[in-house]
């Protein structure tokens, strides 16, 4: 009962998860940060979500840093143009 009341007074889970996502993209205000930290102290589900969010964010950052640049050379472009022209002539 007390936890439900605190969720209502401080921050609902839907808003807490939105703030976690927002915090990954940009800075959040002090008030939002305080509300989120209070919510995370009482809500085990949102703490678990935050941990999973951190893991996913780390994986995505690693994948982006490892991503090789795909260079398209002019011969590939010309080959593609020729294939399109062939299909159009049908």
Secondary structure, 3 states (H helix, E strand, C coil): CHHHHHHHHCCCHHHHHHHHHHHHHCCCCHHHHHHHHHHHHHCHHHHHHHHHHHHHHHHHHHHHHHCCCCCCCHHHHHHHHHHHHHHHHC
